[in-house]
Amino acid sequence: MPNWDAVLDKTDLVDLAAYVSRLDEGGLTLRGDTRRGRSIFRSACVGCHGNSGNGKGLLAHLINATMMDYTRSDKMKKITDEDLVEIISEGKGKYMPAWKKILTASEIIDVAAYVRMLAH
């Protein structure tokens, strides 16, 4: 096994480990680009969902709102991939905006694939 520390940074190693851990659960059904999804998440979602996706972003705190914690596998198992894509596309509730007019369908799948990885 090569030493991946020389090739990948810590964040990429964590993402890779999360991806591999999901393979033994029947595989990922979302085949998005998780690197691009992570980049989009960091620029558009961390305000509410936090850097780690735990739902404790600064905006969530400021507006005193409970946001989805994507790191909780028990909660994420209850959300289908189709539901996750629809929530990102169409929005949900009072605070989750619709992204379908801002992101392409491919980018939405990338974000959904990245979010799915957070619950490892």
C-alpha positions, 0 to 999 in steps of 0.5 A, spaced: 500 500 500 503 506 498 503 512 502 497 516 500 500 522 505 505 524 500 499 525 495 493 527 498 491 532 503 488 530 510 481 532 507 482 528 501 484 522 505 478 523 510 473 523 504 477 517 501 476 513 507 468 515 508 467 513 500 471 506 501 467 505 508 460 506 504 462 501 499 461 495 503 454 498 505 452 496 498 456 501 494 454 509 493 448 510 488 450 517 487 456 517 483 457 525 483 464 528 483 465 529 491 471 533 490 466 538 486 461 537 491 465 539 497 467 545 494 460 547 492 458 545 499 464 549 502 462 555 498 454 555 499 452 550 505 457 551 511 453 558 513 447 553 515 450 546 515 457 548 518 464 546 515 463 539 517 456 538 515 453 538 523 448 543 522 451 548 526 453 553 521 454 561 523 447 563 520 444 557 523 446 560 530 444 567 528 437 565 526 436 560 531 434 555 526 435 547 527 439 545 520 440 538 518 446 534 521 449 530 515 454 527 519 448 523 523 448 516 519 442 514 523 438 520 520 441 520 513 439 513 512 432 515 513 433 520 507 433 516 500 438 519 494 432 521 490 430 525 496 437 528 498 437 531 490 430 533 491 431 537 497 437 540 494 434 542 488 427 544 490 429 547 497 425 545 504 422 548 509 423 555 511 430 556 510 433 551 505 433 554 499 432 551 492 438 551 488 436 548 481 436 555 478 443 556 481 447 549 480 446 544 474 443 538 475 450 535 475 453 539 481 447 538 485 448 530 484 455 532 486 453 536 492 448 530 494 454 525 493 459 529 498 453 530 503 452 523 503 459 521 505 459 526 511 455 520 515 461 515 515 
